[in-house]
Amino acid sequence: MSTTISQRPAAPYWVAGRPCHSPETVEVRSPYDNTLAGTTSNATAADIEAAVAAAAQVPASLPAHARAAALDHVSRRLAERAAEVGALITAESGKPVKWAAAEVTRAVSTFRWAAEEARRDSGHLQRLDTDPAATGRLALVRRAPRGPVLGITPFNFPLNLVAHKVAPAIAAGCPIIVKPAPATPLTALLLGELLAETDLPAGAWSVLPMPNAAVADLVSDPRLPVVSFTGSVPVGWSIRDRVPRKHVTLELGGNAAAIVCPDWTDPADLAHAARRIATFAMYQGGQSCISVQRVYAHRDVYAELTERIVAEVRALRTGDPADPATDVGPLINEAAAIRVHSWVTAAGATILTGGGRNGTTVDPTVLAGAPDDSQVNADEVFGPVLTLAPVDDVDEAFARVNASRFGLQAGVFTHDLRTAFRASAELAVGGVIVGDVPSYRADQMPYGGVKDSGTGREGVRSAMDDLTEERTLVLTGIQL
């Protein structure tokens, strides 16, 4: 796989739909074994300016059928090239091939849903004669694009998180400039190849690799009234502080918790919970905003659940991400692995399994007794580390979940409908997943968080709402 990918010519970046190269060559290497995943180049200042100028000139009148056709085309071509795209994700990010394949499948669906939303995005009628003074009046409420979007994407989902910027923008009629993560630009550039096969107008999209330090001018550019950022907490809030008059959406991550309630006692239920928790605490090396990081289990089930989780984690296979049998691959670089390992050793917790590091790979690790204020509990680990703690009741579990400065998603393992609805009402998170881990996400549903997990929502329809604003037309003298 690596040989085939590395033999690809240097990937162009895309300026208003045109392929471009610059002398500033960028080598992208596997975090697993440092093999060459591919090459590209950073966009020049002149090309960045050309992309912004072109985006600012795109008319907002592209018909729905044209937007939907382009999105359908990308969905279809991703499905046709799924094996190639998945291999590229693995090569540049170190994501195990099984999870890379799942990411491609999700992106195929994301573009398909965006095509469907583009076709049915018709606004709504609102009768105004509910008040006597408005007799004979009818409002037509439609959504209009806010304008060109700057989409800044992270390394951990180099295809699907780019899709969640690009697909809603195209569906809503917003030009978009994508700035991919420096560690993983190649998949976004391949997506550019597919977009270039469509009939979207020049300026409707660009994909511009650049160092992180170079993005500040783009963030401030008044021709880009919307910034959509997915990444770290400090960077995200600094963007919002820098441009308070822009529309800024932020998906900043979290330290997701799963609660196992006292009614979850059946051995089959505990086996299911343990398997799901172990898998989604460690998948992708824990480099997911909603990977399971904390588990609060009622004392009645804590001992048996802990035993089952540890057994499931020990059964996970680490190694070469290109091997279909690998469950847990490397972190994105050695600095990240060193940081995660240092948090584990500093936690003062009992290590039930794991705890070691080999280069960029951190052993899948389960901890018990970690203090609530330790970094493995209070901060986002973004590594294959899980903490377990017993609780006396649901009240305590809810309180400990809410004590976090993050609030993205939570999982609640319960059969009690009252507990489920109470969790939705009381947990300060963007989403509650009942009967499963917080890592569950359907790409069409609203997705986002509160507190330090950010602001705004992804999910195609929700993102389209973020990228547009309501416009109201009132008709007078209408017979209703």
RAUR-V130892 format. One record per residue. N is the residue number from 1. RES is the residue in three letters. SS is DSSP state (hx for helix, st for strand, lp for the rest). PSI is psi in whole degrees, 0 to 359 (* if undefined). BURIAL is b if it has 24 or more other C-alpha atoms within 12 Angstrom, else e. Layout:
n={N	N}
res={RES	RES}
ss={SS	SS}
psi={PSI	PSI}
burial={BURIAL	BURIAL}
This chain:
n={1	2	3	4	5	6	7	8	9	10	11	12	13	14	15	16	17	18	19	20	21	22	23	24	25	26	27	28	29	30	31	32	33	34	35	36	37	38	39	40	41	42	43	44	45	46	47	48	49	50	51	52	53	54	55	56	57	58	59	60	61	62	63	64	65	66	67	68	69	70	71	72	73	74	75	76	77	78	79	80	81	82	83	84	85	86	87	88	89	90	91	92	93	94	95	96	97	98	99	100	101	102	103	104	105	106	107	108	109	110	111	112	113	114	115	116	117	118	119	120	121	122	123	124	125	126	127	128	129	130	131	132	133	134	135	136	137	138	139	140	141	142	143	144	145	146	147	148	149	150	151	152	153	154	155	156	157	158	159	160	161	162	163	164	165	166	167	168	169	170	171	172	173	174	175	176	177	178	179	180	181	182	183	184	185	186	187	188	189	190	191	192	193	194	195	196	197	198	199	200	201	202	203	204	205	206	207	208	209	210	211	212	213	214	215	216	217	218	219	220	221	222	223	224	225	226	227	228	229	230	231	232	233	234	235	236	237	238	239	240	241	242	243	244	245	246	247	248	249	250	251	252	253	254	255	256	257	258	259	260	261	262	263	264	265	266	267	268	269	270	271	272	273	274	275	276	277	278	279	280	281	282	283	284	285	286	287	288	289	290	291	292	293	294	295	296	297	298	299	300	301	302	303	304	305	306	307	308	309	310	311	312	313	314	315	316	317	318	319	320	321	322	323	324	325	326	327	328	329	330	331	332	333	334	335	336	337	338	339	340	341	342	343	344	345	346	347	348	349	350	351	352	353	354	355	356	357	358	359	360	361	362	363	364	365	366	367	368	369	370	371	372	373	374	375	376	377	378	379	380	381	382	383	384	385	386	387	388	389	390	391	392	393	394	395	396	397	398	399	400	401	402	403	404	405	406	407	408	409	410	411	412	413	414	415	416	417	418	419	420	421	422	423	424	425	426	427	428	429	430	431	432	433	434	435	436	437	438	439	440	441	442	443	444	445	446	447	448	449	450	451	452	453	454	455	456	457	458	459	460	461	462	463	464	465	466	467	468	469	470	471	472	473	474	475	476	477	478	479	480}
res={MET	SER	THR	THR	ILE	SER	GLN	ARG	PRO	ALA	ALA	PRO	TYR	TRP	VAL	ALA	GLY	ARG	PRO	CYS	HIS	SER	PRO	GLU	THR	VAL	GLU	VAL	ARG	SER	PRO	TYR	ASP	ASN	THR	LEU	ALA	GLY	THR	THR	SER	ASN	ALA	THR	ALA	ALA	ASP	ILE	GLU	ALA	ALA	VAL	ALA	ALA	ALA	ALA	GLN	VAL	PRO	ALA	SER	LEU	PRO	ALA	HIS	ALA	ARG	ALA	ALA	ALA	LEU	ASP	HIS	VAL	SER	ARG	ARG	LEU	ALA	GLU	ARG	ALA	ALA	GLU	VAL	GLY	ALA	LEU	ILE	THR	ALA	GLU	SER	GLY	LYS	PRO	VAL	LYS	TRP	ALA	ALA	ALA	GLU	VAL	THR	ARG	ALA	VAL	SER	THR	PHE	ARG	TRP	ALA	ALA	GLU	GLU	ALA	ARG	ARG	ASP	SER	GLY	HIS	LEU	GLN	ARG	LEU	ASP	THR	ASP	PRO	ALA	ALA	THR	GLY	ARG	LEU	ALA	LEU	VAL	ARG	ARG	ALA	PRO	ARG	GLY	PRO	VAL	LEU	GLY	ILE	THR	PRO	PHE	ASN	PHE	PRO	LEU	ASN	LEU	VAL	ALA	HIS	LYS	VAL	ALA	PRO	ALA	ILE	ALA	ALA	GLY	CYS	PRO	ILE	ILE	VAL	LYS	PRO	ALA	PRO	ALA	THR	PRO	LEU	THR	ALA	LEU	LEU	LEU	GLY	GLU	LEU	LEU	ALA	GLU	THR	ASP	LEU	PRO	ALA	GLY	ALA	TRP	SER	VAL	LEU	PRO	MET	PRO	ASN	ALA	ALA	VAL	ALA	ASP	LEU	VAL	SER	ASP	PRO	ARG	LEU	PRO	VAL	VAL	SER	PHE	THR	GLY	SER	VAL	PRO	VAL	GLY	TRP	SER	ILE	ARG	ASP	ARG	VAL	PRO	ARG	LYS	HIS	VAL	THR	LEU	GLU	LEU	GLY	GLY	ASN	ALA	ALA	ALA	ILE	VAL	CYS	PRO	ASP	TRP	THR	ASP	PRO	ALA	ASP	LEU	ALA	HIS	ALA	ALA	ARG	ARG	ILE	ALA	THR	PHE	ALA	MET	TYR	GLN	GLY	GLY	GLN	SER	CYS	ILE	SER	VAL	GLN	ARG	VAL	TYR	ALA	HIS	ARG	ASP	VAL	TYR	ALA	GLU	LEU	THR	GLU	ARG	ILE	VAL	ALA	GLU	VAL	ARG	ALA	LEU	ARG	THR	GLY	ASP	PRO	ALA	ASP	PRO	ALA	THR	ASP	VAL	GLY	PRO	LEU	ILE	ASN	GLU	ALA	ALA	ALA	ILE	ARG	VAL	HIS	SER	TRP	VAL	THR	ALA	ALA	GLY	ALA	THR	ILE	LEU	THR	GLY	GLY	GLY	ARG	ASN	GLY	THR	THR	VAL	ASP	PRO	THR	VAL	LEU	ALA	GLY	ALA	PRO	ASP	ASP	SER	GLN	VAL	ASN	ALA	ASP	GLU	VAL	PHE	GLY	PRO	VAL	LEU	THR	LEU	ALA	PRO	VAL	ASP	ASP	VAL	ASP	GLU	ALA	PHE	ALA	ARG	VAL	ASN	ALA	SER	ARG	PHE	GLY	LEU	GLN	ALA	GLY	VAL	PHE	THR	HIS	ASP	LEU	ARG	THR	ALA	PHE	ARG	ALA	SER	ALA	GLU	LEU	ALA	VAL	GLY	GLY	VAL	ILE	VAL	GLY	ASP	VAL	PRO	SER	TYR	ARG	ALA	ASP	GLN	MET	PRO	TYR	GLY	GLY	VAL	LYS	ASP	SER	GLY	THR	GLY	ARG	GLU	GLY	VAL	ARG	SER	ALA	MET	ASP	ASP	LEU	THR	GLU	GLU	ARG	THR	LEU	VAL	LEU	THR	GLY	ILE	GLN	LEU}
ss={lp	hx	hx	hx	hx	hx	lp	lp	lp	lp	lp	lp	st	st	st	lp	lp	st	st	st	lp	lp	lp	lp	st	st	st	st	st	lp	lp	lp	lp	lp	lp	st	st	st	st	st	st	lp	lp	lp	hx	hx	hx	hx	hx	hx	hx	hx	hx	hx	hx	hx	lp	lp	lp	lp	lp	lp	lp	hx	hx	hx	hx	hx	hx	hx	hx	hx	hx	hx	hx	hx	hx	hx	hx	hx	lp	hx	hx	hx	hx	hx	hx	hx	hx	hx	hx	hx	hx	lp	lp	lp	hx	hx	hx	hx	hx	hx	hx	hx	hx	hx	hx	hx	hx	hx	hx	hx	hx	hx	hx	hx	hx	hx	hx	hx	lp	lp	lp	st	st	st	st	lp	lp	lp	lp	hx	hx	hx	lp	lp	st	st	st	st	st	st	st	st	st	lp	lp	lp	st	st	st	st	lp	lp	lp	lp	lp	lp	lp	hx	hx	hx	hx	hx	hx	hx	hx	hx	hx	hx	hx	hx	lp	lp	lp	st	st	st	st	lp	lp	lp	lp	lp	lp	hx	hx	hx	hx	hx	hx	hx	hx	hx	hx	hx	lp	lp	lp	lp	lp	lp	lp	lp	st	st	st	lp	lp	lp	lp	hx	hx	hx	hx	hx	hx	hx	hx	hx	lp	lp	lp	lp	lp	st	st	st	st	st	lp	lp	hx	hx	hx	hx	hx	hx	hx	hx	hx	hx	lp	lp	lp	lp	st	st	st	st	st	lp	lp	lp	lp	lp	st	st	st	st	lp	lp	lp	lp	lp	lp	hx	hx	hx	hx	hx	hx	hx	hx	hx	hx	hx	hx	hx	hx	hx	hx	hx	hx	hx	hx	lp	lp	lp	lp	lp	lp	lp	st	st	st	st	st	hx	hx	hx	hx	hx	hx	hx	hx	hx	hx	hx	hx	hx	hx	hx	hx	hx	lp	lp	st	lp	lp	lp	lp	lp	lp	lp	lp	lp	st	lp	lp	lp	lp	lp	hx	hx	hx	hx	hx	hx	hx	hx	hx	hx	hx	hx	hx	lp	lp	lp	st	st	st	st	lp	lp	lp	st	st	lp	lp	st	st	lp	lp	st	st	st	st	lp	lp	lp	lp	lp	lp	hx	hx	hx	hx	lp	lp	lp	lp	lp	lp	st	st	st	st	st	st	st	lp	lp	hx	hx	hx	hx	hx	hx	hx	hx	hx	lp	lp	lp	st	st	lp	st	st	st	st	st	lp	lp	lp	hx	hx	hx	hx	hx	hx	hx	hx	hx	hx	lp	lp	lp	lp	st	st	st	st	lp	lp	lp	lp	lp	lp	lp	lp	lp	lp	lp	lp	st	lp	lp	st	st	lp	lp	st	st	lp	lp	st	lp	hx	hx	hx	hx	hx	hx	hx	hx	st	st	st	st	st	st	st	st	st	lp	lp	lp	lp}
psi={311	320	314	314	317	341	353	143	162	129	131	155	170	119	108	40	358	137	136	157	158	167	346	82	141	122	132	123	151	132	347	308	11	14	154	121	332	176	155	200	155	143	142	163	322	320	324	315	319	322	316	316	319	319	321	343	359	126	151	24	16	123	157	322	326	319	316	321	319	318	319	320	314	318	313	318	326	319	319	327	25	315	317	315	317	319	323	319	313	317	319	335	343	10	130	143	329	323	330	319	320	324	319	315	318	319	323	314	321	315	325	316	323	321	318	318	323	324	328	10	84	359	193	156	144	116	138	356	17	344	134	325	344	20	133	10	144	135	135	115	117	166	134	145	138	335	188	145	137	114	118	122	154	179	339	335	79	349	303	330	335	318	323	348	312	311	311	326	313	316	324	352	24	124	149	138	120	127	98	163	137	331	336	62	341	322	320	324	325	322	324	323	318	321	327	342	353	176	21	143	156	135	348	335	150	151	114	99	142	158	152	325	340	355	348	319	324	318	321	347	122	345	354	84	350	133	124	113	135	123	214	156	308	318	317	310	330	326	313	320	328	325	68	342	356	163	113	127	140	127	107	2	190	189	68	141	149	135	130	112	165	343	357	66	342	136	323	322	315	323	318	312	316	317	315	319	313	314	312	3	331	345	145	30	22	8	62	140	336	24	150	121	326	140	127	111	138	145	332	333	355	311	311	320	317	314	317	319	314	317	318	319	319	336	347	142	127	159	210	119	342	349	122	340	350	130	322	120	199	168	172	333	172	328	320	319	320	317	311	315	322	325	322	312	333	353	336	28	167	125	111	330	155	214	351	174	142	98	239	357	126	131	137	123	134	129	146	146	19	131	148	331	4	155	329	344	318	332	178	114	316	46	174	68	131	134	143	142	139	151	157	334	175	325	314	318	313	319	321	327	313	344	345	150	353	163	68	289	160	149	139	112	102	154	356	114	326	320	321	312	325	320	316	325	326	332	129	71	163	335	141	127	116	132	13	179	162	351	353	133	127	130	348	351	158	134	124	180	188	176	226	4	356	198	147	173	140	190	130	307	318	320	321	321	321	328	358	170	151	139	133	130	122	124	136	146	31	131	115	*}
burial={b	b	e	e	b	b	e	e	e	b	b	b	b	b	b	b	b	b	b	b	b	b	e	e	e	b	b	b	b	b	b	b	b	b	b	b	b	b	b	b	b	b	b	b	e	e	b	b	b	b	b	b	b	b	b	b	e	b	e	b	e	b	e	b	b	e	b	b	b	b	b	b	b	b	b	b	b	b	b	e	e	b	b	b	b	b	b	b	b	b	b	b	b	b	b	b	b	b	b	b	b	b	b	b	b	b	b	b	b	b	b	b	b	b	b	b	b	b	b	e	b	e	e	e	e	e	e	b	e	e	e	e	e	e	e	e	e	b	b	e	e	e	b	b	b	b	b	b	b	b	b	b	b	b	b	b	b	b	b	b	b	b	b	b	b	b	b	b	b	b	b	b	b	b	b	b	b	b	b	b	b	b	b	b	b	b	b	b	b	b	b	b	b	b	b	b	e	b	b	b	b	b	b	b	b	b	b	b	b	b	b	e	e	e	b	e	e	b	b	b	b	e	b	b	b	b	b	b	b	b	b	b	b	e	b	b	b	e	b	b	e	e	b	e	e	b	b	b	b	b	b	b	b	b	b	b	b	b	b	b	b	b	b	b	b	e	e	e	b	b	b	b	b	b	b	b	b	b	b	b	b	b	b	b	b	b	b	b	b	b	b	b	b	b	b	b	b	b	b	e	b	b	e	b	b	b	b	b	b	b	b	b	b	b	e	b	b	b	b	b	b	b	b	e	e	b	b	b	b	b	b	b	b	e	e	b	b	b	b	b	b	e	b	b	b	e	b	e	b	e	b	b	b	b	b	b	b	e	b	b	b	b	b	b	b	b	b	b	b	b	e	b	e	b	b	b	b	b	b	b	b	b	b	b	b	b	b	b	b	b	b	e	e	b	e	e	b	b	e	b	b	b	e	b	b	b	b	b	b	b	b	b	b	b	e	e	e	e	b	b	e	e	b	e	e	b	b	b	b	b	b	b	b	b	b	b	b	b	b	b	b	e	b	b	e	b	b	b	b	b	b	b	b	b	b	b	b	b	b	b	b	b	b	b	b	b	b	b	e	e	e	e	e	e	e	e	e	e	e	e}
